[in-house]
Amino acid sequence: MSKGAYFLTILTDGQHELVIKKSRFIATMARVNSEEEAKAFIAQTSKKYHDATHNTYAYTIGENDEHVKASDNGEPSGTAGIPELKALQLMQLKNVAVVVTRYFGGIKLGAGGLIRAYSNSVTEAAEAIGVVKRVLQQELLFTIPYNRYDEVNHFLEEKDIYVADREYAAEITISVYLDLDQVDDFKAELTDLLAGKVEIIKGDQRYNEIPVKNHHYRQED
């Protein structure tokens, strides 16, 4: 797949909490598309937890991490925001902002303990919320007679092709989405299957989301 054709992000906005030595670490995550959206999310979350000991944060925006920022918000330098940012980058997540809110429980964790706590807060939150691959795909539309439907449907299932729509009229018009590097092979194989008796039309390109399973990364103890 060509560079820029996909990236990973979280499934949806969400939250996850850890308790470590009586301190509460609440990781609130959001999908964002600009620094303005990230800053607004951080301000809103920090206001919601205005009574917390710390509201640390990190964000990364752009397929090549064009815009990144991290803040320790009063924690020892390098123990919160940077570990959070590194956790996002280790998971290869894009267009995500996170605020990790800490309510101090009375037991100091030390620099290493803080780094692990903030890093793992982000990683576990992302795992709990879910990770998706946003893939740039091409829509293809083609029309077939009813007597070829079962054969074509079997072909699509065998190839694990995402069918977006089926329109039933005098014939059946099918809309499918494929990764950009799959388009030429698919067109050739479908044309061969139907002995050349098919017209394949390109539709729009769009990002579709595919769940990613077992996407586990964590700062080791």
Sequence and secondary structure as in RCSB ss.txt:
>XXXX:A:sequence
MSKGAYFLTILTDGQHELVIKKSRFIATMARVNSEEEAKAFIAQTSKKYHDATHNTYAYTIGENDEHVKASDNGE
PSGTAGIPELKALQLMQLKNVAVVVTRYFGGIKLGAGGLIRAYSNSVTEAAEAIGVVKRVLQQELLFTIPYNRYD
EVNHFLEEKDIYVADREYAAEITISVYLDLDQVDDFKAELTDLLAGKVEIIKGDQRYNEIPVKNHHYRQED
>XXXX:A:secstr
  TTSEEEEESS EEEEEEETTEEEEEEEEE SSHHHHHHHHHHHHHHTTTSSEEEEEEEESTT  EEEEE TTS
STTSSHHHHHHHHHHTTB SEEEEEEEE  S   HHHHHHHHHHHHHHHHHHHH EEEEEEEEEEEEEE GGGHH
HHHHHHHHTT EEEEEEESSSEEEEEEEEGGGHHHHHHHHHHHTTT   EEEEEEEEEEEEE         
